[in-house]
Amino acid sequence: MLCFFPHPCEEGKFLGGQERRFLETSSFLKAFGVEIFALEYDPSLVKTRDVSGYSPIIMKRSAFFARHSIFEMLRLIFHGWMSSIKLGVDMICLPGFWDNLQGGIIPPFIVSFLCRKPLVVVFHHLRASDFSERNPIKLFAYKHAKAFITVSKATAEDIQKCFKVNRIAVTGNGVNLKLFEKAEPRTKVYDAVYFGRMSEEKGVHTLLKAWRIVAEKMPSAKLLLMGGFLGSSKEVWWNLRSDLGLNESATFSGYVSDENAARMLGMSRIFVLPSEEEGFGLTVVEAMALGLPCILSDLPALKENFHSTAIFVKPRDVDGLAQAIMTLLNDEEKRRRLGEKGKNLARQFSWENVAKKELKVLQSVLVD
């Protein structure tokens, strides 16, 4: 299987949920006998993270092609086409949704068409713009995909509504329980922690504004924001923190490795994810594996996966989020109950089970 993996990540700077998911599932798929090749930019994530789920086909990053997306898309198509012929692959896969990079679905679709190989697409979530931007070429490409894999029923419903397709399999997400359960420390340094991409769609601006209210009522409270910055966004978030007067009570960690993420998550009393868009909530499972009580956005995918194990607040509700944070911080018994419920739920998520479900999808595509 040839996977188009044109992620924007550079190890040590940024690593998103869909990239982490591909690294985890590919390792188990390899153990099940699936040979995976991934066309990606340097540095190869599989090499820098010391895992062996796929064989990388590395494209050098080019400043010229980065400025001319059409040429970069053609370069991606050419490398994918040549690699498919040389390797004799049976299937083409797009394991994530990098629609802002090199045409998204278009390169794998064209290579699939040229090589007459089935195309499988993995979706983590859809954005509001996906419903409004009706690119006919992309819609045509999605219509001709043999199967879609996604992480939640809510996202599956969005895919069906947006692209009018029905070949959708929900395989979920997993968690490395050994990594997270063994990392729980005794000392709680932070009162709340956020873990994810530093972006508006993740609700970081809402969290910072809510934390200003928390800090006014609870001056000693500390917030940790864990996750990498894309492009020049670091300055934007640092300026917002300063404008809100939170330099002393809110800390940005930047990118952290899995091991450090597990350790640092466990240093907090509660976990907060105020996303405006979410397909599953991978970091929520990881926080729950550590026994952290969670406050989440009231989104379909999050309620589907975490229902009675978390507190839910409407997206962008600054006052509601601040009140939920303060209420939970002041209620030790509720934190204990939610933490236990979340920990029990997290034990049900397994990357091996996710990979087994995906293997069935891949096998069904080949015999179709």
KEBATI-948780 format. One line per 3 residues: number of its first residue (from 1); their letters; for each residue x, y, z of N, C-alpha, C. Coordinates in steps of 0.05 Angstrom, whole numbers, plus 5000, padded with zeros to 4 digits. Each point is the difference from the previous one (the first is absolute). Example, Ala and Ser with C-alpha at 12.3 -4.5 7.8 and 13.67 -1.06 7.14 Angstrom:
BEGIN
1) AS) 5264 4886 5156 4982 5024 5000 5018 5024 5000 ~ 4993 5021 4986 5016 5024 5001 4985 5022 5014
END
This chain:
BEGIN
1) MLC) 5017 4976 5000 4983 5024 5000 5018 5025 5000 ~ 4993 5019 4982 5015 5025 4999 4982 5021 5013 ~ 5011 5013 5021 4985 5021 5014 5012 5027 4994
4) FFP) 4983 5019 4993 5008 5028 4996 4999 5013 5028 ~ 5024 5008 5009 5003 5009 5028 5014 5027 5000 ~ 4989 5020 4986 5014 5026 4997 4995 5018 5024
7) HPC) 5007 4991 5024 4995 5014 5025 5017 5025 5002 ~ 4991 5020 5015 5015 5024 5004 5019 4998 5024 ~ 5003 4976 5011 5014 4997 5026 5030 4998 4997
10) EEG) 5014 5011 5019 5028 4996 5003 5005 4991 5028 ~ 5013 4978 5004 5005 4989 5027 5014 5021 5017 ~ 4990 5003 5024 5011 5020 5018 4986 5027 4998
13) KFL) 4981 5003 4980 4986 5026 4997 4969 4996 5002 ~ 4990 4980 4986 4972 4996 4999 4993 4971 4992 ~ 4980 4989 5012 4990 4973 4993 4971 4999 5007
16) GGQ) 4983 4997 4980 4971 5000 5004 4989 4972 5006 ~ 4974 5000 5007 4987 4975 5006 4998 4980 4977 ~ 4995 5010 4976 4997 4982 4978 5027 4988 4992
19) ERR) 5022 5015 5004 5026 4989 4995 5007 4978 5021 ~ 4994 5006 5025 5005 4981 5021 4983 4975 4995 ~ 4976 5003 4991 4983 4977 4996 5011 4982 4978
22) FLE) 5010 5012 4978 5011 4985 4978 5025 4984 5009 ~ 5016 5012 5017 5024 4987 5010 4992 4975 5017 ~ 4980 5004 5016 4991 4978 5018 4988 4977 4984
25) TSS) 4980 5006 4982 4986 4979 4986 5018 4986 4980 ~ 5018 5015 4987 5017 4987 4980 5018 4979 5013 ~ 5008 5005 5025 5017 4980 5013 4986 4974 5004
28) FLK) 4974 5001 5008 4985 4976 5003 4992 4987 4974 ~ 4994 5017 4980 4993 4989 4973 5024 4985 4989 ~ 5024 5010 5005 5024 4986 4990 5003 4973 5014
31) AFG) 4993 4999 5026 5001 4974 5014 4979 4981 4990 ~ 4979 5010 4988 4979 4983 4988 5006 4992 4971 ~ 5023 5009 4990 5008 4992 4973 4996 5020 4978
34) VEI) 4992 5025 5007 4995 5021 4980 5026 5015 4996 ~ 5010 5001 4976 5024 5016 4994 4992 5028 4991 ~ 5010 5019 5015 4991 5028 4995 5024 5017 4992
37) FAL) 4996 5015 4979 5020 5020 4991 4986 5027 5003 ~ 5015 5020 5010 4988 5026 5004 5016 5022 4987 ~ 4987 5015 4983 5013 5023 4986 4998 5024 5019
40) EYD) 5022 5009 5011 5000 5022 5019 5024 5018 4996 ~ 4998 5023 5014 5022 5019 4999 5021 4993 5021 ~ 5024 5010 4995 5021 4996 5020 4996 5020 5023
43) PSL) 5008 4993 5024 5010 4974 5008 4977 4980 5003 ~ 5006 4975 4995 4980 4979 5002 4992 4996 5029 ~ 4974 5001 5006 4991 4996 5027 5006 4972 5010
46) VKT) 4999 4980 4983 5004 4973 5008 5029 4996 5009 ~ 5018 5015 4989 5028 4998 5007 5006 5016 5025 ~ 4990 5024 5002 5006 5017 5023 4987 4989 5026
49) RDV) 4978 4985 4997 4986 4990 5024 5007 4971 5006 ~ 5018 4988 4985 5010 4973 5005 4978 4980 5001 ~ 4982 5001 4980 4980 4980 4996 5003 4989 4971
52) SGY) 4987 4978 4995 5006 4986 4974 4974 4991 4986 ~ 4979 5016 5002 4975 4992 4988 4999 5002 4970 ~ 5017 5017 4988 4999 5004 4971 5028 5006 4990
55) SPI) 5003 4997 4973 5025 5007 4987 4997 5027 4987 ~ 5016 5020 5008 4996 5027 4989 5011 5004 4972 ~ 4986 5015 4984 5009 5010 4974 5002 5030 5004
58) IMK) 5023 5010 5003 5004 5028 5010 5002 5020 4977 ~ 4984 5021 5002 5002 5022 4981 5013 5023 5015 ~ 5020 5012 4988 5013 5023 5012 4981 5024 5000
61) RSA) 5000 5015 5022 4985 5025 5000 5013 5021 4982 ~ 4984 5014 4985 5010 5019 4981 4986 5027 5003 ~ 5015 5021 5005 4989 5027 5003 4986 5008 4975
64) FFA) 5011 4994 4976 4987 5007 4975 4973 4987 4997 ~ 4999 4974 5004 4975 4985 4996 4980 5007 5022 ~ 5009 5007 5024 4982 5008 5021 4985 5026 4993
67) RHS) 5013 5017 4983 4988 5025 4992 4981 4996 4976 ~ 5002 4977 4987 4984 4995 4976 4986 4973 5004 ~ 4976 5001 5012 4987 4976 5009 4993 4981 4976
70) IFE) 4994 5012 4977 4993 4983 4977 5024 4983 4992 ~ 5023 5012 4999 5024 4985 4993 5007 4979 5021 ~ 4995 5007 5026 5005 4980 5021 4981 4977 4999
73) MLR) 4975 5006 4992 4980 4979 4997 5009 4981 4977 ~ 5009 5012 4978 5010 4983 4978 5024 4984 5008 ~ 5017 5011 5016 5024 4985 5009 4992 4977 5017
76) LIF) 4980 5004 5017 4990 4979 5018 4987 4978 4983 ~ 4985 5008 4979 4987 4980 4983 5021 4983 4985 ~ 5021 5014 4990 5021 4986 4985 5014 4980 5018
79) HGW) 5008 5008 5024 5014 4982 5018 4982 4977 5009 ~ 4975 5006 5004 4981 4978 5008 4996 4981 4977 ~ 4998 5010 4976 4995 4982 4977 5024 4982 4995
82) MSS) 5024 5012 5000 5024 4984 4996 5005 4980 5022 ~ 4994 5008 5024 5004 4981 5023 4980 4977 4998 ~ 4975 5006 4992 4980 4979 4998 5008 4979 4979
85) IKL) 5010 5010 4978 5009 4981 4978 5024 4984 5009 ~ 5020 5013 5012 5024 4987 5008 4995 4979 5022 ~ 4983 5007 5019 4995 4982 5023 4978 4979 4994
88) GVD) 4984 5005 4980 4979 4981 4994 4979 4998 5022 ~ 4992 5023 5010 4981 5000 5023 4972 4992 4991 ~ 4984 4991 5019 4973 4991 4994 4979 5021 5006
91) MIC) 5008 5021 5014 4980 5019 5010 5013 5027 5005 ~ 4984 5021 4997 5009 5027 5007 4984 5010 5024 ~ 5013 5014 5018 4986 5009 5024 5008 5029 5007
94) LPG) 4980 5015 5009 5005 5027 5011 4993 4998 5030 ~ 5020 4997 5017 4995 4994 5029 4994 5024 5017 ~ 4995 5023 4988 4994 5024 5016 4989 5021 4981
97) FWD) 4991 5023 5012 4987 5021 4985 5017 5024 4999 ~ 5019 5001 4982 5018 5023 4996 4990 5016 4976 ~ 4975 5009 5001 4988 5012 4977 5013 5027 4992
100) NLQ) 5013 5013 5018 5013 5025 4993 5028 4995 4988 ~ 5008 4975 4998 5026 4994 4989 4997 4985 4973 ~ 5010 5011 4979 5003 4987 4974 4975 4986 4990
103) GGI) 4977 5012 5004 4976 4990 4988 4985 4979 5016 ~ 5010 4992 5023 4986 4981 5017 4995 4973 4986 ~ 4975 4995 4993 4992 4974 4988 5009 4997 4971
106) IPP) 5006 5022 4987 5005 4998 4971 5024 4983 4992 ~ 5024 5004 5012 5022 4983 4992 4996 4970 5004 ~ 4990 4991 5023 4996 4971 5003 4978 4990 4981
109) FIV) 4980 5016 4995 4978 4992 4981 5012 4997 4972 ~ 5016 5019 4991 5011 4998 4973 5018 4976 4997 ~ 5017 4995 5020 5018 4977 5000 4983 4974 5000
112) SFL) 4979 5000 5016 4982 4977 5001 4988 4995 4972 ~ 4992 5021 4987 4988 4997 4973 5020 4991 4980 ~ 5024 5012 5000 5021 4993 4980 5009 4971 5004
115) CRK) 5002 4991 5025 5010 4973 5005 4978 4980 5003 ~ 4975 5009 4998 4977 4982 5003 5000 4984 5026 ~ 5006 5015 5021 5000 4987 5027 4979 5014 5017
118) PLV) 4987 4984 5018 4979 5012 5017 5012 5021 5019 ~ 4983 5019 5007 5008 5022 5017 4984 4999 5026 ~ 5014 5002 5023 4988 5000 5026 5007 5027 5013
121) VVF) 4981 5013 5013 5004 5026 5012 4993 4999 5030 ~ 5018 5010 5017 4996 5001 5029 4993 5029 5008 ~ 4978 5004 5014 4992 5026 5009 5000 5000 5031
124) HHL) 5010 5022 5011 5000 5004 5029 4978 5019 5008 ~ 4995 5020 4984 4977 5018 5004 4996 5017 4975 ~ 4977 5012 4998 4995 5019 4979 4997 5028 5012
127) RAS) 5007 5020 4984 4998 5027 5009 4975 5013 4988 ~ 4992 5022 5011 4976 5014 4989 5004 5008 4971 ~ 5025 5006 4993 5006 5008 4972 4997 4978 4980
130) DFS) 5002 4975 5010 4996 4977 4981 4972 4999 4989 ~ 4981 5010 5016 4972 4999 4991 4994 5024 4981 ~ 5016 5021 5002 4994 5024 4984 5017 5001 4975
133) ERN) 5024 4989 5001 5018 5000 4977 4995 4975 4983 ~ 4984 5002 4980 4992 4977 4984 5016 4998 4975 ~ 5026 4993 5003 5018 4996 4977 4991 4976 4984
136) PIK) 4992 5003 4975 4989 4977 4985 5020 4978 4995 ~ 5026 5007 4997 5020 4980 4995 5004 4983 5025 ~ 5000 5013 5023 5004 4984 5025 4975 4983 5006
139) LFA) 4976 5011 4994 4976 4985 5004 5000 4975 4982 ~ 5009 5004 4976 5002 4977 4981 5019 4979 5011 ~ 5023 5009 5010 5020 4982 5011 4990 4984 5023
142) YKH) 4986 5014 5019 4989 4986 5023 4979 4979 4992 ~ 4984 5007 4980 4979 4982 4990 5012 4973 4990 ~ 5025 5002 4990 5012 4976 4988 5019 4985 5019
145) AKA) 5001 5009 5025 5016 4985 5020 4985 4974 5006 ~ 5015 4979 5004 4987 4974 5005 4990 4997 5029 ~ 5013 5014 5018 4991 4999 5028 5011 5024 5016
148) FIT) 4985 5007 5020 5008 5021 5019 5003 4987 5028 ~ 5021 5008 5014 5003 4992 5028 5000 5025 5017 ~ 4985 4998 5022 4999 5024 5018 5000 4991 5029
151) VSK) 5001 5020 5018 5005 4994 5028 4975 5001 5018 ~ 4978 5010 4989 4975 5002 5016 4976 4999 4983 ~ 4977 4993 5012 4975 5000 4985 4992 5028 4992
154) ATA) 5006 5020 5017 4994 5027 4993 5015 5009 4975 ~ 5025 4993 4998 5015 5007 4976 4990 4985 4976 ~ 4993 4975 5004 4988 4984 4978 4975 5013 4988
157) EDI) 4983 5011 5018 4976 5014 4991 5007 5025 4985 ~ 5021 5014 5009 5009 5024 4986 5010 4993 4972 ~ 5015 4979 4998 5011 4991 4974 4977 4994 4981
160) QKC) 4980 4985 5010 4978 4992 4983 4984 5025 4990 ~ 4997 5019 5018 4985 5025 4992 5016 5017 4981 ~ 5026 5002 5004 5016 5018 4984 5006 4988 4973
163) FKV) 5007 4974 4998 5009 4989 4975 4980 4980 4987 ~ 4978 4995 5015 4979 4983 4989 5011 4972 4994 ~ 5015 4988 5018 5011 4974 4997 4991 4982 5023
166) NRI) 5001 4974 4997 4990 4982 5020 5020 4979 5009 ~ 5022 4998 4986 5020 4979 5006 5018 5009 5023 ~ 4989 5003 5024 5014 5012 5022 5002 4980 5023
169) AVT) 5024 4995 5010 5005 4982 5023 5011 5017 5023 ~ 4988 4996 5024 5008 5014 5024 5019 4981 5015 ~ 5025 5008 5003 5020 4982 5013 5010 5012 5026
172) GNG) 4994 5025 5006 5007 5012 5026 5029 5008 5002 ~ 5009 5005 5024 5027 5006 5007 5009 4983 5024 ~ 5026 5002 5007 5010 4984 5022 5017 5016 5018
175) VNL) 5013 4987 5019 5018 5013 5018 5021 4980 5009 ~ 5024 5010 5004 5022 4983 5010 4999 5000 5030 ~ 4984 4981 5011 4995 5000 5029 5026 4996 5016
178) KLF) 5018 4984 4991 5025 4996 5014 5016 5026 5004 ~ 5000 5016 4979 5014 5026 5001 4988 5019 5019 ~ 4973 5002 4999 4987 5021 5016 4994 4991 5029
181) EKA) 4993 4975 5004 4994 4992 5027 5025 4999 5018 ~ 5023 4994 4989 5024 4999 5016 5012 5027 5006 ~ 4989 5021 4986 5013 5027 5003 4987 5017 5021
184) EPR) 4979 4990 5013 4986 5018 5019 5017 5006 5025 ~ 5006 5026 5004 5016 5008 5023 4983 5007 5024 ~ 5012 5004 5022 4984 5006 5024 4996 5030 5003
187) TKV) 5018 5016 4991 4999 5029 5004 4984 5014 4978 ~ 4980 5016 5008 4984 5015 4981 5010 5029 4999 ~ 5013 5007 4979 5012 5027 4998 4980 5019 4987
190) YDA) 4984 4991 4981 4981 5017 4986 4971 4993 5008 ~ 4984 5020 4999 4971 4996 5006 4985 4990 4976 ~ 5008 5009 4976 4986 4991 4976 5021 4997 4977
193) VYF) 4994 4982 4982 5018 4996 4977 4984 4997 4975 ~ 5010 5011 4978 4990 4996 4973 5021 4986 4984 ~ 4993 4982 4983 5019 4985 4984 4989 4998 4971
196) GRM) 5014 5012 4981 4991 4999 4973 5014 5021 4983 ~ 4991 5003 4976 5011 5020 4981 4992 5028 5010 ~ 5019 5019 4998 4994 5027 5008 4986 5014 4977
199) SEE) 4974 5000 5000 4984 5012 4978 4973 5009 5010 ~ 4987 5017 4985 4974 5010 5007 4979 4978 5000 ~ 5002 4981 4980 4980 4979 4999 5001 4982 5024
202) KGV) 5022 5000 5014 5003 4984 5025 4990 5016 5024 ~ 4992 5025 4996 4989 5016 5021 5020 5011 5020 ~ 5025 5003 4992 5020 5010 5018 4994 5029 5008
205) HTL) 4989 5016 4982 4993 5028 5006 4978 5000 5022 ~ 4981 4982 4997 4978 4999 5020 5012 4992 5027 ~ 5018 4981 5001 5012 4991 5025 5015 5022 5014
208) LKA) 5016 5015 4984 5016 5022 5012 4982 5021 5012 ~ 4978 5007 4985 4982 5020 5010 4985 4990 5025 ~ 4993 4975 5000 4987 4988 5024 5020 4999 5024
211) WRI) 5025 4995 4994 5020 4998 5021 5005 5027 5014 ~ 4996 5022 4985 5002 5026 5012 4980 5003 5023 ~ 4976 4990 4995 4979 5001 5020 5007 4982 5024
214) VAE) 5011 4976 4994 5008 4982 5021 5022 5013 5017 ~ 5020 5012 4986 5023 5012 5014 4991 5023 5018 ~ 4979 5014 4992 4990 5022 5017 4988 4990 5026
217) KMP) 4986 4977 4998 4987 4988 5023 5019 4982 5016 ~ 5019 4988 4986 5019 4981 5013 5028 5008 4991 ~ 5012 5020 5012 5026 5012 4991 5023 4980 4999
220) SAK) 4999 4979 5015 5023 4981 5000 4997 4978 4980 ~ 4977 4999 4986 4995 4979 4980 5019 5001 4977 ~ 5009 4977 4990 5020 4998 4979 4988 4983 4977
223) LLL) 5004 5010 4975 4991 4986 4976 5024 4993 4983 ~ 5000 4975 4990 5021 4991 4982 4988 4994 4973 ~ 5010 5012 4978 4991 4995 4973 5022 4985 4985
226) MGG) 4995 4975 4995 5019 4982 4987 4993 4996 4971 ~ 5020 5003 4983 4996 4995 4971 5017 5018 4983 ~ 5004 4992 4975 5018 5015 4982 4985 5022 4986
229) FLG) 5016 5019 4990 4990 5023 4984 5005 4995 4971 ~ 4981 5008 4983 5003 4998 4972 5009 5027 4989 ~ 5021 5001 4983 5008 5024 4988 5008 5022 5020
232) SSK) 4989 5024 4996 5007 5022 5018 4979 5005 5022 ~ 4983 4979 5005 4978 5004 5019 5010 5004 5029 ~ 5024 4992 5006 5010 5003 5027 4998 5029 5010
235) EVW) 5008 5018 4984 5000 5028 5008 4971 5010 5005 ~ 4981 4990 4984 4972 5008 5004 4990 4991 5027 ~ 5006 4975 5008 4990 4990 5025 5014 5012 5024
238) WNL) 5026 5005 4997 5015 5013 5022 4990 5029 5004 ~ 4993 5014 4978 4989 5027 5003 4973 5000 5013 ~ 4983 4980 4993 4974 4999 5012 5002 4995 5030
241) RSD) 5018 4981 5008 5005 4995 5028 5008 5025 5014 ~ 5018 5015 4988 5010 5025 5013 4978 5021 5002 ~ 4984 5003 4979 4978 5019 5000 4979 4994 5021
244) LGL) 4997 4975 5006 4981 4991 5021 5011 5001 5028 ~ 5026 5006 5002 5013 5002 5026 5005 4972 5012 ~ 5006 4981 4984 5003 4972 5010 5028 4989 4999
247) NES) 5020 5018 4997 5027 4991 4998 5010 4983 5023 ~ 4989 5006 5024 5008 4986 5024 4983 4975 5006 ~ 4976 4998 4988 4983 4978 5007 4995 4980 4978
250) ATF) 5009 5006 4975 4996 4982 4978 5027 4994 4986 ~ 5007 4975 4997 5026 4992 4989 4996 4985 4974 ~ 5015 5008 4979 5001 4984 4975 5024 4982 5001
253) SGY) 4996 4974 4995 5022 4982 5001 5013 4996 4972 ~ 4985 5007 4978 5010 4993 4974 4997 4970 4995 ~ 5012 4991 4979 4999 4971 4993 5013 4983 5023
256) VSD) 4987 4978 5006 5012 4981 5020 4998 4972 4989 ~ 5019 4984 5006 5000 4972 4992 4978 4985 5014 ~ 4993 4976 4991 4979 4983 5012 5006 4996 5030
259) ENA) 5025 4993 5006 5008 4994 5027 4996 5024 5018 ~ 5009 5023 4991 4997 5025 5015 4971 5008 5002 ~ 4985 4995 4979 4972 5007 5000 4986 4985 5022
262) ARM) 5005 4974 5002 4988 4983 5020 5008 5010 5028 ~ 5025 5007 5004 5009 5010 5026 4987 5026 5007 ~ 4999 5019 4981 4990 5027 5005 4970 5000 5003
265) LGM) 4986 4983 4985 4971 4999 5004 4993 4992 5029 ~ 5015 4981 5010 4995 4990 5027 5007 5020 5022 ~ 5012 5023 4992 5007 5020 5020 4978 5020 5005
268) SRI) 4977 4995 4987 4977 5018 5003 4977 4988 5014 ~ 4982 5017 5011 4976 4990 5014 4978 4993 4981 ~ 4997 5017 4979 4978 4995 4981 5010 5004 4971
271) FVL) 4985 4990 4981 5007 5003 4971 4977 5015 4987 ~ 5007 5019 4982 4980 5017 4987 5005 4999 4970 ~ 4979 4994 4984 5002 5001 4971 4976 5015 4989
274) PSE) 5003 5026 4995 4977 5017 4991 4997 5002 4970 ~ 5004 4978 4985 5000 5001 4971 4975 5010 4988 ~ 5003 5012 4976 4976 5008 4984 4994 4979 4979
277) EEG) 5020 4983 4993 4996 4978 4982 5016 4976 5010 ~ 4989 4977 5000 5013 4976 5010 4988 4975 4988 ~ 5017 4982 4991 4990 4976 4988 5000 4976 5020
280) FGL) 5017 5002 5020 5001 4979 5020 5009 5011 5028 ~ 5024 5012 5001 5011 5009 5025 5021 4981 5011 ~ 5021 4996 4984 5021 4981 5008 5013 5007 5026
283) TVV) 5005 5026 5004 5014 5008 5025 4982 4996 5024 ~ 4974 4999 4996 4981 4996 5022 5004 4972 5011 ~ 5003 4980 4983 5005 4972 5009 5026 4999 5015
286) EAM) 5020 5014 4991 5026 4999 5013 4998 5013 5028 ~ 4985 5022 5002 4997 5012 5026 4984 4982 5019 ~ 4979 4987 4989 4984 4982 5016 5016 4976 5010
289) ALG) 5019 4991 4983 5017 4977 5007 5016 5006 5025 ~ 5005 5026 5005 5015 5009 5023 4982 5006 5024 ~ 4974 4998 4995 4981 5005 5022 4992 5029 5003
292) LPC) 5005 5016 4980 4993 5029 5001 4971 5004 4994 ~ 4985 5014 5018 4973 5008 4993 5000 5020 4978 ~ 4981 4999 4981 5001 5015 4976 4976 5019 4996
295) ILS) 5006 5024 4990 4980 5020 4991 5003 5002 4970 ~ 4979 4994 4985 5001 4999 4971 4979 5017 4987 ~ 5004 5007 4975 4980 5014 4985 4976 4982 4994
298) DLP) 4977 5012 5000 4975 4985 4994 4998 4995 4970 ~ 5016 4981 4990 5001 4994 4972 4990 4971 4996 ~ 4987 4993 4977 4989 4973 4997 5021 4978 5003
301) ALK) 5024 5003 4989 5020 4978 5002 5009 4997 5028 ~ 5004 5022 5015 5009 4998 5027 4979 4988 5018 ~ 4975 5007 4997 4978 4989 5016 4996 4970 4993
304) ENF) 5004 4994 4975 4997 4971 4991 5021 4983 5014 ~ 5024 5009 5002 5022 4983 5010 5003 5002 5030 ~ 4992 5023 5013 5006 5003 5028 4976 5006 5017
307) HST) 4977 5002 4988 4973 5003 5012 5000 5007 5030 ~ 4998 4981 5018 4996 5005 5029 5026 5002 5015 ~ 5023 5000 4987 5026 5000 5014 5013 5028 5000
310) AIF) 4986 5020 4991 5012 5027 4999 4978 5021 5004 ~ 5009 5025 5005 4983 5023 5001 5001 5014 4973 ~ 4976 5008 4990 4999 5011 4973 4991 5030 5001
313) VKP) 5013 5016 4984 4994 5029 4999 4998 5008 4970 ~ 4982 5018 4994 4996 5008 4972 5026 5013 4990 ~ 5007 4995 4974 5023 5013 4989 4998 5030 5001
316) RDV) 5022 5014 5005 5002 5029 5000 4986 5013 5024 ~ 4990 4984 5019 4987 5011 5023 5021 5005 5022 ~ 5011 5024 4999 5022 5007 5018 4991 4999 5029
319) DGL) 4978 5013 5006 4990 5000 5028 4993 4972 5010 ~ 4987 4984 4982 4992 4973 5008 5024 4983 5005 ~ 5021 5003 4983 5024 4984 5004 5015 5008 5026
322) AQA) 5001 5026 5005 5014 5009 5025 4985 4989 5024 ~ 4974 5001 5000 4984 4990 5023 5004 4970 5003 ~ 5000 4985 4978 5004 4971 5002 5027 4993 5011
325) IMT) 5021 5015 4992 5027 4995 5010 5001 5006 5030 ~ 4989 5022 5009 5002 5007 5029 4983 4981 5017 ~ 4977 4992 4989 4983 4981 5015 5014 4974 5004
328) LLN) 5013 4990 4979 5013 4974 5002 5025 5001 5018 ~ 5015 5022 4998 5024 5003 5016 4993 5002 5030 ~ 4976 5009 5006 4991 5003 5028 4985 4975 5011
331) DEE) 4998 4980 4983 4985 4976 5008 5018 4975 4997 ~ 5015 4994 5021 5018 4977 4999 4986 4974 4995 ~ 4977 4996 5012 4986 4974 4997 4991 4996 4971
334) KRR) 4990 5022 4988 4991 4998 4972 5024 4994 4982 ~ 5022 5012 5005 5025 4994 4985 5007 4971 5002 ~ 4998 4989 5024 5007 4972 5004 4981 4982 4985
337) RLG) 4974 5006 5001 4980 4982 4986 5004 5001 4970 ~ 5003 5024 4989 5003 5003 4971 5027 4987 4991 ~ 5020 5003 5016 5026 4988 4994 4999 4970 4998
340) EKG) 4986 4988 5019 4997 4971 5000 4984 4990 4976 ~ 4978 5014 4995 4983 4993 4977 5015 5002 4973 ~ 5015 5022 4998 5016 5003 4976 5022 4980 4996
343) KNL) 5012 4992 5023 5022 4980 4999 4989 4973 4991 ~ 4976 4993 5010 4988 4975 4992 4992 5000 4970 ~ 4991 5024 4991 4992 5002 4972 5025 4998 4982
346) ARQ) 5022 5012 5008 5024 5000 4984 5011 4972 4995 ~ 4995 4982 5019 5010 4973 4997 4986 4985 4977 ~ 4978 5011 4990 4986 4987 4978 5011 5008 4972
349) FSW) 5019 5019 4999 5011 5009 4975 5027 4987 4995 ~ 5002 4988 4977 5024 4984 4993 5008 5005 4971 ~ 5026 5007 4995 5009 5004 4973 5000 4974 4985
352) ENV) 5005 4978 5013 4999 4974 4987 4972 4994 4989 ~ 4979 5006 5016 4973 4996 4991 4993 5018 4977 ~ 5010 5024 5001 4995 5019 4978 5012 4989 4974
355) AKK) 5025 4990 5002 5014 4989 4976 4985 4976 4990 ~ 4990 4983 5017 4985 4976 4992 4975 5008 4984 ~ 4986 5020 5009 4977 5010 4985 5008 5011 4973
358) ELK) 5022 5015 4999 5009 5011 4975 5009 4979 4981 ~ 5012 4979 5010 5009 4978 4984 4976 4987 4985 ~ 4978 4997 5014 4976 4989 4987 4990 5017 4978
361) VLQ) 5002 5027 5003 4991 5018 4979 5019 4997 4976 ~ 5026 4999 5005 5019 4998 4978 4996 4973 4984 ~ 4995 4979 5015 4996 4974 4987 4974 5000 4984
364) SVL) 4979 5013 5010 4975 5001 4985 5003 5016 4974 ~ 5016 5021 5001 5005 5016 4976 5014 4984 4979 ~ 5019 4984 5008 5015 4984 4980 4984 4978 4987
367) VD) 4980 4989 5014 4984 4979 4989 4974 5010 4987 ~ 4996 5026 5002 4975 5012 4989 5001 4999 4969
END
